[in-house]
Amino acid sequence: MILLLALSTSHVAYSQNHLINRGQPSLSNNRQLIAIGQQTSTTTQAPPMAVVKWLDYASVLDELSGSVSRLKVKAGKNQQLGALLEQMKTHSDFLSEQWQNACCVATPATYLESLEQNVSLLKNVLDNKTPENEVSPLLQIVEQDLRIKAAHCKLSPKGWDALVVVSVNARKGNEKVDGLEVWFVPKGWVKVQSKWKRFAKVTCGTSEPLAPGVYMMWLKGMEPVPIDIGGNGTETKEVDLLVP
């Protein structure tokens, strides 16, 4: 359990409808959509980036830790799953510690959403909503995702919640192909179409800020491929998706 001194005993639930300005943790609990680095010039601005309050992570990190602990009990004498969950606990504890050390700066909503998706996957396993033959592969995906997040946190100069700006090109041989839609989803949710998201622009040169982790990416109408984002502390990653 995550112990917080002088914090409210109620959990702060995440909702994309409530956002706050980065760097203003003393504002009301309502979160507001803002543009990071907004300028007064007439040049085209980057899309606004949603951010959330530091305290919003309390419940999700607590649920992450609790879910891992309950899964260890559920795994019983299964040594393979036990070892996997122990690694997951190490990553979870590290991220929780870094979050506490970062008090009390607002962070990207994208990062919080990524952690929430991991918690939901673990809860599905706990609630027996995941087919038995898919449990081990799914837990491996969550462990890999958390491992990448922890590694990125250790190496990034921007702090524990740093995002990675991912640029995607479509290529056929040595040539770039313009005008194709790019889709992505956290790897553990690839079978759930409602979780799929599309990059804002088409190839080539489209980019999105994503939380470090493991994803599936694809060009519209083509097969998804696994892509690791982050883990090395760099701020950007360029991905080439192949056109048959």
Backbone bond lengths (Angstrom), bond angles and torsions (degrees), N, CA, C in turn:
res aa  C-N    CA-C-N  psi(-1)  N-CA   C-N-CA  omega(-1)  CA-C   N-CA-C  phi
1 M - - - 1.463 - - 1.529 109.95 -
2 I 1.296 115.28 143.50 1.471 119.34 -178.77 1.510 108.23 -90.84
3 L 1.338 113.78 121.01 1.460 119.09 -179.29 1.505 109.21 -94.80
4 L 1.323 116.74 126.79 1.461 121.30 178.81 1.516 108.15 -124.15
5 L 1.339 114.61 128.11 1.455 119.82 179.86 1.512 109.97 -79.02
6 A 1.328 115.60 135.34 1.466 123.31 174.19 1.513 112.94 58.37
7 L 1.364 117.30 32.20 1.443 119.86 178.16 1.520 109.36 -104.49
8 S 1.313 117.19 157.83 1.455 121.30 176.99 1.495 110.30 -63.95
9 T 1.316 117.79 146.24 1.447 121.01 -178.89 1.515 112.00 -78.75
10 S 1.308 117.16 -11.99 1.459 119.05 179.06 1.510 110.13 -86.08
11 H 1.328 116.03 144.58 1.461 120.66 176.97 1.521 109.21 -76.43
12 V 1.326 116.16 146.26 1.455 120.95 177.57 1.513 107.24 -99.09
13 A 1.311 118.01 110.26 1.456 121.38 -175.05 1.514 110.59 -77.94
14 Y 1.354 114.54 144.86 1.470 119.41 179.37 1.518 110.85 -84.74
15 S 1.312 115.01 136.30 1.461 119.79 173.20 1.500 107.90 -149.57
16 Q 1.301 117.02 133.63 1.457 119.29 -179.40 1.519 111.82 -70.32
17 N 1.312 117.08 -9.95 1.461 119.70 178.79 1.514 112.30 -83.35
18 H 1.346 117.44 -5.72 1.456 120.77 -177.33 1.510 107.99 -128.97
19 L 1.330 116.91 111.45 1.455 122.34 -175.04 1.511 109.22 -135.15
20 I 1.347 116.71 154.76 1.451 119.20 179.10 1.503 110.68 -127.90
21 N 1.306 115.78 167.46 1.449 120.64 179.48 1.515 111.32 -77.78
22 R 1.340 116.87 135.32 1.459 121.74 174.79 1.516 109.46 -58.81
23 G 1.320 114.82 138.66 1.440 119.63 176.19 1.505 113.42 83.27
24 Q 1.365 118.87 5.68 1.452 121.02 179.71 1.521 109.81 -130.45
25 P 1.354 118.48 61.09 1.454 120.65 -176.91 1.511 114.10 -66.55
26 S 1.325 118.11 -10.75 1.456 119.70 -178.17 1.522 112.46 -87.07
27 L 1.360 118.18 -0.32 1.444 120.75 179.00 1.521 109.96 -70.69
28 S 1.329 116.35 176.33 1.462 121.31 179.62 1.509 109.71 -65.06
29 N 1.334 116.26 167.68 1.454 121.06 -177.41 1.521 112.94 -68.14
30 N 1.320 117.01 -14.79 1.455 118.52 175.97 1.515 109.28 -68.41
31 R 1.345 115.34 129.13 1.463 120.05 177.42 1.522 108.41 -90.52
32 Q 1.317 117.04 143.57 1.453 121.25 -176.33 1.509 108.87 -124.22
33 L 1.329 116.75 145.44 1.451 121.97 178.10 1.523 109.26 -79.15
34 I 1.348 116.48 128.31 1.455 119.98 -178.07 1.510 110.15 -133.32
35 A 1.297 116.22 166.26 1.453 121.82 174.64 1.513 108.35 -105.04
36 I 1.329 116.20 119.65 1.454 120.52 178.72 1.535 108.53 -71.69
37 G 1.307 115.61 131.37 1.461 119.75 178.13 1.519 112.85 69.29
38 Q 1.319 118.63 30.47 1.461 121.65 -178.21 1.521 110.23 -61.35
39 Q 1.337 115.99 137.04 1.456 121.65 -179.85 1.518 108.86 -123.39
40 T 1.299 115.90 166.35 1.460 120.87 -178.66 1.518 112.44 -95.33
41 S 1.329 117.78 -0.15 1.452 119.89 -178.69 1.524 110.31 -71.19
42 T 1.317 116.98 165.85 1.455 122.27 -178.37 1.511 112.20 -88.83
43 T 1.331 118.57 1.92 1.452 120.82 179.27 1.512 109.77 -70.17
44 T 1.359 116.28 158.42 1.451 121.32 -179.54 1.519 110.51 -64.29
45 Q 1.320 116.32 130.27 1.454 121.26 -178.00 1.523 110.49 -96.66
46 A 1.333 116.72 153.61 1.452 121.32 174.67 1.525 109.16 -67.76
47 P 1.347 117.22 153.03 1.467 119.11 178.42 1.519 110.68 -57.41
48 P 1.332 118.05 148.96 1.459 120.27 -179.95 1.518 111.44 -63.90
49 M 1.328 116.35 144.92 1.449 121.13 178.10 1.523 109.30 -107.79
50 A 1.306 115.78 123.88 1.456 120.32 179.73 1.525 110.09 -75.80
51 V 1.321 116.24 137.96 1.456 121.34 177.47 1.524 109.32 -129.26
52 V 1.327 116.16 158.98 1.457 121.23 -178.56 1.525 109.89 -127.54
53 K 1.322 114.86 164.35 1.457 119.75 -179.31 1.526 111.15 -71.58
54 W 1.311 115.03 150.62 1.464 121.72 178.07 1.528 111.03 -54.82
55 L 1.310 117.07 -41.33 1.459 121.69 -176.22 1.525 112.87 -67.72
56 D 1.331 117.63 -19.57 1.456 120.23 -179.48 1.523 112.52 -62.99
57 Y 1.322 116.62 -18.98 1.463 120.18 -179.94 1.526 112.82 -79.81
58 A 1.317 117.75 -14.33 1.468 120.41 -174.49 1.521 111.61 -56.28
59 S 1.326 116.64 -50.70 1.460 119.89 -175.32 1.524 112.05 -70.05
60 V 1.351 117.28 -41.69 1.460 118.62 -175.77 1.527 111.67 -69.27
61 L 1.334 117.51 -38.11 1.470 119.72 177.12 1.522 111.22 -69.68
62 D 1.323 116.47 -34.30 1.458 120.65 176.03 1.532 110.33 -65.60
63 E 1.327 115.89 -43.13 1.465 120.22 178.43 1.525 111.47 -66.22
64 L 1.318 116.78 -36.70 1.458 120.76 177.95 1.519 110.72 -62.08
65 S 1.328 116.50 -49.14 1.459 121.28 179.30 1.529 111.34 -62.83
66 G 1.334 116.31 -44.34 1.455 120.35 -179.04 1.522 112.35 -65.46
67 S 1.328 117.16 -39.24 1.462 120.89 179.43 1.525 111.25 -64.68
68 V 1.332 116.19 -41.59 1.465 119.85 178.31 1.529 110.38 -63.04
69 S 1.322 116.85 -42.89 1.465 120.67 -179.93 1.528 111.37 -62.86
70 R 1.322 117.01 -42.49 1.465 120.28 179.48 1.524 111.73 -68.17
71 L 1.320 116.44 -34.79 1.457 119.59 177.95 1.525 111.20 -68.00
72 K 1.328 117.20 -32.84 1.463 119.83 176.61 1.529 110.34 -62.89
73 V 1.317 116.08 -39.36 1.471 120.17 176.44 1.522 109.54 -66.70
74 K 1.314 116.92 -43.60 1.464 121.97 -179.04 1.525 111.39 -63.28
75 A 1.334 116.54 -34.65 1.469 120.69 -178.88 1.516 112.05 -67.90
76 G 1.327 117.07 -24.99 1.458 121.27 177.58 1.519 112.64 58.62
77 K 1.323 115.87 -121.75 1.466 120.86 -176.14 1.525 113.09 -92.91
78 N 1.310 116.93 8.61 1.464 120.50 177.42 1.530 108.43 -71.66
79 Q 1.315 116.28 99.94 1.465 120.79 -173.35 1.525 112.37 -66.61
80 Q 1.324 116.82 -35.72 1.465 119.60 -179.41 1.523 111.29 -63.78
81 L 1.339 115.36 -48.01 1.462 118.70 178.42 1.521 110.64 -67.97
82 G 1.326 116.42 -36.64 1.460 119.90 179.14 1.518 112.14 -60.18
83 A 1.329 116.68 -43.04 1.470 121.20 179.17 1.523 110.56 -66.41
84 L 1.333 115.89 -39.98 1.463 120.68 179.09 1.524 110.95 -63.25
85 L 1.310 116.31 -43.41 1.464 120.94 -179.63 1.525 112.04 -70.10
86 E 1.314 117.25 -30.62 1.457 120.13 176.39 1.525 110.78 -66.52
87 Q 1.333 116.18 -38.97 1.466 119.95 175.27 1.527 110.25 -64.96
88 M 1.332 115.70 -40.57 1.454 120.71 178.50 1.532 110.47 -60.73
89 K 1.316 115.89 -40.68 1.472 120.84 178.92 1.525 110.67 -63.38
90 T 1.326 116.81 -39.90 1.468 120.58 178.67 1.525 110.47 -60.75
91 H 1.327 116.69 -45.43 1.471 120.51 179.35 1.532 110.78 -65.16
92 S 1.317 115.83 -43.54 1.470 121.01 -178.76 1.522 111.07 -62.47
93 D 1.331 116.81 -45.38 1.461 120.97 179.81 1.525 111.07 -62.86
94 F 1.330 116.11 -39.60 1.467 120.20 -179.72 1.525 110.90 -64.55
95 L 1.329 117.01 -46.26 1.463 120.54 179.98 1.523 110.88 -63.43
96 S 1.332 116.17 -38.97 1.460 120.03 178.42 1.532 111.11 -63.23
97 E 1.314 115.91 -41.78 1.468 120.22 179.06 1.528 111.01 -63.67
98 Q 1.337 116.06 -43.05 1.464 119.50 179.94 1.526 111.38 -66.60
99 W 1.322 116.21 -36.40 1.464 119.90 176.36 1.522 110.81 -61.95
100 Q 1.325 117.22 -45.71 1.456 120.12 179.95 1.524 111.35 -62.98
101 N 1.325 116.63 -37.47 1.466 120.45 179.06 1.524 112.29 -68.16
102 A 1.336 116.57 -19.85 1.465 120.74 -177.14 1.521 113.02 -90.62
103 C 1.321 118.53 5.55 1.463 122.18 -178.34 1.539 110.75 -51.30
104 C 1.294 119.51 133.44 1.459 127.54 2.90 1.524 107.93 -131.43
105 V 1.324 116.52 59.02 1.458 122.36 -172.70 1.525 109.73 -92.76
106 A 1.318 116.42 136.98 1.456 121.63 177.29 1.525 110.55 -65.83
107 T 1.316 116.45 153.88 1.465 121.35 -174.56 1.527 110.67 -134.88
108 P 1.352 117.17 165.76 1.469 119.55 -179.03 1.526 112.08 -62.61
109 A 1.322 115.99 135.78 1.461 120.47 177.61 1.521 111.19 -63.23
110 T 1.324 116.85 -28.97 1.464 121.37 179.04 1.525 111.53 -58.38
111 Y 1.329 116.68 -38.50 1.469 120.22 -178.85 1.525 110.34 -69.11
112 L 1.316 116.06 -43.34 1.467 119.86 178.64 1.524 111.10 -61.65
113 E 1.325 116.48 -43.03 1.461 120.82 179.54 1.525 110.86 -60.32
114 S 1.337 116.70 -38.75 1.456 120.99 179.69 1.528 111.36 -62.98
115 L 1.331 116.75 -42.96 1.463 120.17 177.29 1.528 111.08 -66.05
116 E 1.322 117.18 -39.50 1.459 121.02 179.02 1.524 111.28 -61.62
117 Q 1.318 116.11 -37.17 1.460 119.53 179.25 1.525 111.18 -66.16
118 N 1.325 117.23 -36.34 1.459 120.12 175.48 1.528 110.88 -64.66
119 V 1.321 116.01 -42.84 1.468 119.93 178.73 1.529 110.27 -60.61
120 S 1.322 117.08 -42.37 1.464 120.74 -179.94 1.523 111.67 -62.15
121 L 1.328 117.03 -38.78 1.462 120.62 177.33 1.527 111.01 -63.30
122 L 1.325 116.45 -43.12 1.466 120.34 179.14 1.520 111.21 -65.53
123 K 1.320 116.84 -39.94 1.463 120.23 178.89 1.524 111.32 -65.26
124 N 1.326 117.29 -35.15 1.459 120.38 176.84 1.528 110.95 -61.86
125 V 1.329 116.34 -38.11 1.463 120.13 176.92 1.522 110.24 -67.51
126 L 1.321 116.32 -44.44 1.470 120.21 179.93 1.524 111.65 -62.00
127 D 1.325 117.22 -35.93 1.455 121.95 -177.42 1.527 112.53 -89.17
128 N 1.346 116.12 10.18 1.471 121.99 178.59 1.526 112.61 59.80
129 K 1.326 116.74 31.16 1.461 121.65 177.43 1.531 111.41 -91.12
130 T 1.335 115.96 -7.53 1.458 121.20 179.02 1.522 109.18 -102.70
131 P 1.340 118.82 126.94 1.465 120.09 177.26 1.523 111.48 -52.84
132 E 1.318 115.91 142.20 1.465 120.71 -172.95 1.522 112.77 -56.62
133 N 1.336 116.18 -37.30 1.467 119.15 -178.22 1.526 112.72 -73.88
134 E 1.348 116.99 -8.52 1.462 120.53 179.65 1.528 112.74 -103.93
135 V 1.337 116.76 -5.85 1.460 120.11 -175.00 1.523 111.75 -62.87
136 S 1.318 116.93 -53.91 1.467 120.03 -177.20 1.530 112.14 -61.19
137 P 1.350 120.00 -48.51 1.476 119.26 177.23 1.526 113.03 -59.38
138 L 1.333 116.40 -37.19 1.461 119.53 -179.27 1.528 111.17 -67.99
139 L 1.325 116.88 -41.93 1.462 120.00 178.56 1.529 110.66 -65.91
140 Q 1.321 117.36 -33.38 1.464 120.19 175.92 1.519 110.90 -64.18
141 I 1.327 116.57 -37.88 1.463 120.80 178.54 1.532 110.32 -64.94
142 V 1.332 116.68 -45.02 1.464 120.01 -179.97 1.522 110.56 -64.12
143 E 1.329 116.81 -42.10 1.472 120.08 178.63 1.522 110.32 -61.55
144 Q 1.333 116.68 -43.20 1.465 120.77 179.64 1.522 110.95 -63.24
145 D 1.322 116.51 -42.05 1.458 120.86 -179.73 1.529 110.71 -62.87
146 L 1.333 117.03 -46.41 1.465 120.43 179.68 1.527 111.31 -67.26
147 R 1.328 116.27 -34.59 1.474 120.16 178.77 1.521 110.35 -63.69
148 I 1.335 116.60 -41.76 1.466 120.77 178.45 1.522 110.26 -64.99
149 K 1.316 116.71 -42.36 1.464 120.12 178.51 1.530 111.03 -60.91
150 A 1.334 117.09 -45.07 1.462 120.87 -179.12 1.526 110.73 -64.84
151 A 1.334 117.01 -43.51 1.461 120.66 179.88 1.519 110.68 -63.95
152 H 1.327 116.89 -40.54 1.466 119.90 179.87 1.523 110.56 -65.56
153 C 1.309 115.34 -39.43 1.465 120.46 178.72 1.527 111.02 -59.82
154 K 1.320 116.35 -41.09 1.464 120.75 -178.13 1.523 111.93 -66.37
155 L 1.330 116.62 -31.46 1.463 120.08 -171.47 1.525 114.46 -103.99
156 S 1.318 117.09 -16.66 1.467 119.29 -176.57 1.525 111.47 -80.44
157 P 1.333 117.23 132.17 1.467 119.97 175.67 1.527 112.73 -74.36
158 K 1.336 117.31 -8.65 1.462 121.15 -176.13 1.518 113.51 -93.09
159 G 1.301 117.30 0.17 1.455 118.04 176.53 1.510 113.49 106.20
160 W 1.316 115.52 179.94 1.457 121.67 -170.17 1.521 113.31 -70.18
161 D 1.318 117.95 -25.09 1.460 121.35 -173.92 1.522 113.02 -104.76
162 A 1.330 117.68 21.82 1.464 121.29 -175.72 1.524 111.37 -64.57
163 L 1.320 115.66 136.77 1.458 121.49 174.39 1.524 109.91 -93.38
164 V 1.326 115.36 166.61 1.459 122.12 176.88 1.528 107.93 -119.53
165 V 1.315 116.46 125.49 1.465 120.33 177.47 1.526 108.03 -81.66
166 V 1.326 115.12 113.42 1.464 121.58 -174.80 1.523 109.56 -101.81
167 S 1.338 115.98 120.67 1.468 122.18 176.53 1.532 108.43 -105.28
168 V 1.311 116.31 136.79 1.468 120.76 -176.17 1.518 110.59 -122.76
169 N 1.331 114.55 131.99 1.457 122.15 173.67 1.524 108.96 -116.74
170 A 1.308 116.74 145.97 1.463 121.92 170.02 1.525 107.29 -100.62
171 R 1.330 115.67 132.09 1.467 119.40 -177.47 1.526 111.19 -130.19
172 K 1.306 114.40 137.80 1.469 121.52 170.62 1.513 106.42 -122.18
173 G 1.327 114.96 103.63 1.456 119.56 -170.62 1.512 109.21 68.30
174 N 1.328 116.36 -126.85 1.460 120.80 178.69 1.524 113.02 -95.26
175 E 1.326 116.87 1.89 1.457 120.97 -175.48 1.525 111.49 -102.04
176 K 1.324 115.84 140.65 1.457 120.76 173.89 1.526 109.75 -80.95
177 V 1.328 115.07 144.26 1.466 120.98 -179.99 1.522 108.55 -114.79
178 D 1.311 116.88 120.38 1.460 121.75 -178.38 1.530 111.32 -90.20
179 G 1.350 114.00 159.53 1.451 119.98 168.82 1.514 116.67 84.01
180 L 1.341 118.75 16.01 1.464 120.83 -179.33 1.526 110.64 -105.30
181 E 1.323 116.08 139.79 1.461 121.14 177.88 1.526 110.29 -74.09
182 V 1.332 115.16 141.86 1.465 121.84 177.53 1.524 108.82 -114.04
183 W 1.336 116.66 128.73 1.456 122.62 -179.83 1.520 109.97 -119.12
184 F 1.338 115.52 153.26 1.465 119.30 179.41 1.521 109.61 -153.18
185 V 1.333 114.85 161.85 1.459 121.44 177.66 1.526 107.41 -163.40
186 P 1.329 118.70 144.88 1.464 119.22 171.53 1.527 109.16 -53.73
187 K 1.312 117.77 137.72 1.462 122.07 -170.26 1.527 112.91 -55.28
188 G 1.327 116.70 -37.63 1.458 120.02 -178.33 1.514 113.90 -67.36
189 W 1.337 117.60 -13.55 1.456 121.99 -177.21 1.523 112.63 -112.98
190 V 1.311 117.38 17.18 1.456 120.08 -173.49 1.528 112.59 -63.07
191 K 1.329 118.35 -26.10 1.463 121.43 -179.38 1.526 112.92 -83.67
192 V 1.338 116.66 -6.15 1.465 120.82 -176.80 1.533 108.61 -106.54
193 Q 1.317 116.27 101.58 1.466 120.96 -172.69 1.523 112.67 -61.42
194 S 1.335 117.32 -30.20 1.465 119.94 -179.05 1.528 112.16 -66.20
195 K 1.328 117.48 -15.91 1.461 121.80 179.18 1.528 112.30 -89.53
196 W 1.318 117.43 -11.58 1.450 120.49 -178.02 1.532 110.01 -67.08
197 K 1.326 115.03 143.25 1.471 120.37 176.86 1.526 109.29 -131.73
198 R 1.318 114.99 153.27 1.457 121.24 179.78 1.518 110.30 -112.01
199 F 1.334 116.78 139.54 1.463 120.29 172.87 1.530 108.92 -59.71
200 A 1.311 115.63 148.40 1.462 120.72 -174.21 1.528 112.71 -63.44
201 K 1.334 116.29 -31.52 1.465 120.35 -178.47 1.527 109.61 -122.96
202 V 1.322 115.56 166.05 1.463 120.69 178.42 1.521 109.60 -89.90
203 T 1.326 116.07 170.05 1.466 121.05 177.42 1.528 109.01 -70.18
204 C 1.335 115.58 156.07 1.467 125.34 -4.87 1.527 109.24 -99.28
205 G 1.315 116.27 163.07 1.452 120.45 178.22 1.507 114.44 94.56
206 T 1.323 118.46 4.35 1.457 119.46 177.84 1.520 110.26 -76.49
207 S 1.326 117.13 146.28 1.461 120.27 -177.98 1.526 110.04 -148.10
208 E 1.332 115.30 154.46 1.456 122.31 177.85 1.525 108.53 -145.86
209 P 1.355 118.03 142.73 1.473 120.14 172.52 1.524 109.49 -82.03
210 L 1.320 116.80 122.03 1.459 122.07 -177.61 1.522 110.59 -123.54
211 A 1.321 115.55 151.42 1.459 120.27 174.08 1.523 108.74 -70.81
212 P 1.325 118.37 144.18 1.458 119.79 174.80 1.527 110.37 -54.96
213 G 1.319 116.44 144.03 1.455 120.05 -179.75 1.508 111.38 157.87
214 V 1.325 116.03 -166.89 1.463 121.11 -178.65 1.524 109.09 -113.42
215 Y 1.331 115.97 129.85 1.458 122.92 -173.32 1.526 110.52 -128.30
216 M 1.320 113.76 165.53 1.458 121.46 164.56 1.525 106.01 -111.88
217 M 1.338 116.90 133.19 1.463 121.85 178.96 1.513 109.08 -130.58
218 W 1.326 115.05 149.91 1.451 118.91 179.59 1.512 110.69 -160.57
219 L 1.320 114.42 157.32 1.459 121.83 170.87 1.525 107.42 -87.33
220 K 1.309 117.05 143.73 1.463 121.06 -175.50 1.522 110.99 -51.16
221 G 1.343 114.49 127.68 1.450 120.57 178.64 1.508 114.31 86.55
222 M 1.332 117.55 1.26 1.468 121.45 -177.96 1.528 110.32 -119.11
223 E 1.323 115.93 170.89 1.456 121.43 -174.16 1.533 111.47 -75.91
224 P 1.338 117.67 137.11 1.472 120.76 175.17 1.528 111.22 -65.83
225 V 1.328 114.64 146.55 1.469 120.39 176.02 1.529 108.51 -128.20
226 P 1.348 118.18 144.99 1.466 120.38 179.75 1.525 111.17 -73.94
227 I 1.327 115.36 135.81 1.462 121.72 -179.98 1.526 108.45 -134.45
228 D 1.332 116.73 124.28 1.464 121.11 172.55 1.525 108.75 -86.30
229 I 1.338 115.75 129.49 1.463 121.47 178.69 1.524 108.56 -113.89
230 G 1.330 117.26 123.27 1.460 120.93 177.74 1.520 112.51 81.67
231 G 1.325 113.34 -167.92 1.460 120.57 -177.39 1.503 113.14 104.20
232 N 1.340 116.40 -17.33 1.462 120.55 -179.23 1.527 112.91 -114.04
233 G 1.316 117.65 3.24 1.459 121.07 176.48 1.509 115.28 84.29
234 T 1.335 118.47 -4.05 1.463 119.89 -179.18 1.524 110.45 -76.56
235 E 1.324 115.44 155.80 1.465 120.76 -174.89 1.517 113.17 -88.55
236 T 1.332 117.80 -15.34 1.457 120.87 -176.12 1.533 110.61 -135.06
237 K 1.308 115.21 158.67 1.467 121.65 173.50 1.513 108.41 -148.98
238 E 1.324 116.33 133.69 1.448 121.87 177.18 1.523 109.38 -106.75
239 V 1.316 115.62 128.42 1.462 121.93 -177.04 1.525 108.73 -117.20
240 D 1.321 116.02 132.07 1.473 121.80 173.97 1.521 108.16 -107.18
241 L 1.330 116.59 121.08 1.452 122.41 174.20 1.519 108.61 -105.06
242 L 1.319 116.17 132.58 1.452 121.05 -171.46 1.524 111.98 -88.48
243 V 1.319 114.73 138.94 1.456 122.87 175.21 1.524 107.88 -101.61
244 P 1.341 118.97 125.03 1.475 121.10 179.60 1.512 112.47 -57.74
